[in-house]
Amino acid sequence: MFPTVIFAAGFGTRMQALTIDTPKPLLSFNGRALIEHAMDHARDCNLPSISVNAHFQAEKIVRYFEGTDVSVFVEENDILDTGGGLKRISKEQHLNTVFTMNSDTIWTGKNPLRVLMESWNPETMDALLLCVSPENAVGRTGKKGDFSIDDDNVIERGGIYTYASCQIIKSQFVRDFNQTVFSLNSIWDEMIQNKRAKAVIYPDPWIDIGTKQAFEQAKQRFHDS
């Protein structure tokens, strides 16, 4: 198993009034902070380290993890985006291959990190993305998928499959990128061109909590279950 980086630096603007005083990863989701649902999967795997980046209301995220085994990296001036955030953390912690997870999504069944590990092959891939089929992409109503996947699990842009907010990636490609603020999409594009980006399908529903409405619907779904 690899170290994990959990992205928690976003502004959460689509959550409307919910994030005025609380960063999105710390919103209460059925009695626990939203980010704890990602943490559960990471801790279940006994990973060597867990790191979190923070920007919006970062002091609250720092305080939340104070005294735990989680390292928080505050982006003080500018938000670095997913690529920039991973670049900084992997440099400071000397990380090589890592898991990345989003802090604002829910994987409802199998541990997504274990699903990724079962298909990871560093000889044939530089990144392995967790994806879901349309029927399991909860909260993405009306949106197209992100990728197509061929018989060898190589991905291309466009298609029915949605990125399910979790991956394994060789961070050396991120560290070598010549920008400070950038999205991981830029790294994926290079890997896709070289056919070194692959995907594995997550078999259970994945919930994208991108808006206030999706957040409330997800809470009700879990409450009813």
C-alpha positions in Angstrom: 0.0 0.0 0.0 1.1 3.6 -0.7 0.9 6.9 1.1 -2.3 8.8 0.6 -2.9 12.4 -0.3 -6.4 13.7 0.3 -7.4 16.9 -1.4 -9.2 19.3 0.9 -8.2 22.8 -0.3 -11.3 23.8 -2.3 -13.6 26.7 -1.6 -16.8 24.7 -1.8 -18.7 27.6 -3.4 -21.4 25.4 -4.9 -22.4 24.4 -1.3 -23.8 28.0 -0.9 -24.4 29.0 2.7 -23.1 25.7 4.1 -19.5 26.7 3.7 -19.6 30.3 4.8 -18.2 29.3 8.2 -17.0 25.7 7.6 -14.7 24.3 5.0 -16.5 21.7 2.9 -14.4 18.7 4.2 -15.5 19.4 7.7 -19.3 19.6 7.0 -21.2 17.3 9.2 -22.3 14.2 7.2 -24.5 12.0 9.4 -22.7 13.0 12.5 -19.1 13.0 11.2 -17.0 15.3 9.2 -17.3 14.6 5.5 -13.6 14.0 5.1 -13.7 11.1 7.6 -15.4 8.9 5.1 -12.3 9.1 2.9 -10.1 8.7 6.1 -12.0 5.5 6.9 -10.8 3.8 3.7 -7.2 5.1 4.2 -7.0 3.9 7.8 -8.5 0.5 6.9 -5.5 -0.1 4.7 -2.9 0.7 7.3 -1.1 3.2 4.9 2.4 4.5 5.7 1.1 8.1 5.8 -1.9 10.3 5.2 -1.5 13.9 4.1 -4.1 16.6 3.5 -3.8 19.9 1.7 -5.8 22.9 2.9 -6.4 26.5 1.8 -9.9 27.8 2.5 -10.4 28.2 6.2 -7.2 26.1 6.6 -6.8 26.9 10.3 -10.0 24.9 11.0 -8.6 21.8 9.1 -5.3 22.2 10.9 -7.1 22.3 14.2 -9.3 19.3 13.3 -6.3 17.1 12.7 -4.1 18.4 15.5 -2.8 15.5 17.6 -3.5 12.9 14.9 -1.2 11.0 12.5 -2.5 13.2 9.6 -0.1 15.8 8.1 -1.8 19.0 6.9 -0.1 21.1 4.3 -1.5 24.7 4.2 -1.5 26.5 0.9 -1.2 30.0 2.4 -1.2 32.4 -0.6 -2.7 30.7 -3.7 -4.6 27.5 -4.0 -2.3 25.1 -5.9 -5.1 22.9 -7.5 -4.8 19.2 -7.4 -1.6 18.9 -9.4 0.2 21.7 -7.6 -1.0 20.4 -4.2 0.3 16.9 -4.9 3.6 18.3 -6.3 4.3 20.2 -3.1 3.4 17.4 -0.7 5.3 14.7 -2.7 8.4 16.9 -2.8 8.3 17.7 0.9 7.6 14.2 2.0 9.7 12.5 -0.7 6.8 10.4 -2.0 6.9 8.3 -5.0 3.8 6.3 -6.0 0.8 7.5 -4.0 -3.0 7.2 -3.7 -5.0 10.4 -4.1 -8.5 10.8 -2.9 -11.0 13.7 -2.9 -12.4 14.7 0.5 -16.0 15.4 -0.7 -17.1 12.1 -2.2 -18.5 8.9 -0.8 -17.6 5.4 -1.9 -20.5 3.3 -0.7 -19.2 -0.3 -1.0 -15.7 -1.8 -1.4 -12.7 0.1 -0.2 -11.6 2.0 -3.3 -7.9 1.8 -2.4 -8.1 -2.0 -2.3 -9.9 -2.0 -5.7 -7.1 0.0 -7.2 -4.4 -2.1 -5.7 -5.9 -5.3 -7.1 -5.3 -3.9 -10.6 -2.1 -1.8 -10.2 0.8 -2.7 -12.5 3.7 -0.2 -12.5 5.2 -1.9 -15.5 2.3 -1.0 -17.8 0.8 2.2 -16.2 1.8 5.5 -14.6 -1.6 6.2 -13.3 -4.6 4.0 -12.5 -7.9 5.9 -12.1 -10.9 4.6 -10.3 -14.0 5.1 -12.5 -17.7 4.3 -12.4 -20.3 3.4 -15.0 -23.2 5.8 -15.5 -25.6 3.9 -13.2 -23.2 4.2 -10.3 -22.3 7.9 -10.7 -24.7 9.3 -8.1 -25.0 13.1 -8.1 -23.7 13.5 -11.7 -27.2 13.7 -13.2 -27.1 15.5 -16.6 -23.3 15.4 -16.9 -21.4 13.4 -19.4 -18.8 10.9 -18.5 -15.1 11.6 -18.4 -13.4 8.7 -20.1 -13.7 5.7 -22.4 -11.9 2.5 -21.5 -10.6 0.0 -24.0 -10.1 -3.7 -23.6 -6.6 -3.2 -22.1 -8.1 -0.7 -19.6 -6.3 2.2 -21.3 -8.4 5.5 -21.1 -9.2 8.2 -23.6 -10.9 11.5 -23.0 -14.7 11.4 -23.6 -16.9 8.4 -22.9 -19.5 7.1 -20.5 -17.2 6.5 -17.5 -16.8 9.0 -14.7 -13.7 9.5 -12.6 -14.5 8.4 -9.1 -12.2 10.7 -7.2 -9.5 8.2 -6.3 -6.3 7.0 -8.1 -2.8 5.6 -7.9 -0.3 7.8 -9.6 3.5 8.0 -9.9 4.2 11.4 -8.4 7.5 11.8 -10.1 5.5 13.0 -13.2 3.8 15.6 -11.0 7.1 16.8 -9.4 8.7 17.1 -12.9 5.9 19.3 -14.2 7.1 22.8 -14.9 4.2 24.7 -13.2 3.3 25.4 -9.6 -0.4 25.8 -9.9 -2.0 23.2 -12.1 -4.6 20.4 -12.3 -3.8 16.7 -12.4 -5.7 16.8 -15.8 -2.5 18.2 -17.3 -0.6 15.1 -16.1 -3.3 12.7 -17.2 -3.2 14.2 -20.7 0.4 13.4 -21.1 -0.1 9.9 -19.8 -3.1 9.3 -22.0 -1.1 10.3 -25.0 1.5 7.7 -24.1 -1.2 5.1 -23.2 0.1 4.9 -19.7 -3.1 6.0 -18.0 -5.5 3.2 -17.2 -8.7 2.7 -15.3 -10.4 0.2 -13.1 -14.2 0.1 -12.6 -15.5 0.6 -9.1 -18.4 -1.9 -8.7 -20.5 0.1 -6.2 -22.3 3.4 -6.2 -20.1 6.5 -5.8 -21.6 9.8 -4.7 -20.3 13.1 -6.0 -21.1 15.8 -3.4 -20.6 18.8 -5.6 -23.6 20.9 -4.6 -25.7 21.7 -1.6 -28.6 19.7 -3.2 -26.3 16.7 -3.7 -25.1 16.9 -0.1 -28.6 16.9 1.3 -29.7 14.1 -1.0 -26.6 12.0 0.1 -27.3 12.5 3.7 -30.9 11.5 3.3 -29.8 8.4 1.3 -27.5 7.3 4.1 -30.1 8.1 6.8 -32.8 6.0 5.0 -30.4 3.1 4.6 
